[in-house]
Amino acid sequence: QVQLVESGGGLVQAGGSLRLSCAASTRTFSSYAMGWFRQAPGKEREFVAIIRSGGREYYADSVKGRFTISRDNAKNTVYLQMNSLKPEDTAVYYCNSGASNDPREYGYWGQGTQVTVSS
């Protein structure tokens, strides 16, 4: 089981930016698709972005054009650059290893990192 540690969250004003990081403990990181998900208070966890092992990226419509997912295989780390943040982006953000955009298919989650966007 891949251990995941998210970091980089914080409090930011609307329109601001944050970069999240997720460090994965696996020697075969480069072979995994990696994804970001988020869960707002009172809502179900939802898909944000995925980057496949070959580098292809997929985004939820709600973040397309504002968020960018990237990876550094040498550091076993996946990033989420979040620009033009909105109050509705407020959530706990989680990463995971896998190609599915359905959070129900994942049995393990890290502790996540809180992102709060003030209006």
Secondary structure, DSSP 8 states (H G I E B T S, - for coil): --EEEEE--EEEETT--EEEEEEEE-TTGGGS-EEEEEE-TTS--EEEEEE-TT--EEE-TTTTTTEEEEEEGGGTEEEEEE-S--GGG-EEEEEEESS-S-GGG-------EEEEEE-
